[in-house]
């Protein structure tokens, strides 16, 4: 009888230690949503189109000044 009481006391002591912290529900983060913005107003060439137009304007102005 003593062995049964001792075994049950040992089992109870071991089982209660495993639940010592209590249950906490795991935190689940919300999924990250990536939203791509619309294209730029400069068109498909982006800022390079404005740079190209500026270079053409300078080339035309230099070519016109060489004629005089």
Secondary structure, DSSP 4 states (H G I P E B T S, - for coil): -HHHHHHHHHHHHHHHHHTTT---PPP-PPPP---PPPPPTT-TTTHHHHHHHHHHHHHHHHHHHHH-
